[in-house]
């Protein structure tokens, strides 16, 4: 698969610059994609590249909308540990393009 096509998609869809993109870039931490934007990006990615994203759990990889600082404070006071997010990198999207699906098995292969 041509990585350039994926990079162009990410630049248009996520409003990032070419300098921010690399195989190891994390979609949330490095590119700042989270919440509803992450969901929309994954759906658009599936449509654009004919990738089945129906088994991809967006909430496992991206933070939700809203004030994460407030939820962290509340979790601290009630003793609840915040669930660690899994990492989604650009290289995982490349793998998904080749496999035709985005799921745990593809990401961890």
Protein Blocks (a to p, Z undefined) as FASTA:
>chain_A
ZZklmmmmmmmmnopafklgcfklcfklmnopahjllmmmmmmmmmmnopafklpcfklm
pccedjfklmmmmmmmnopacdddddddfklmmmmmmnopacfklmmZZ
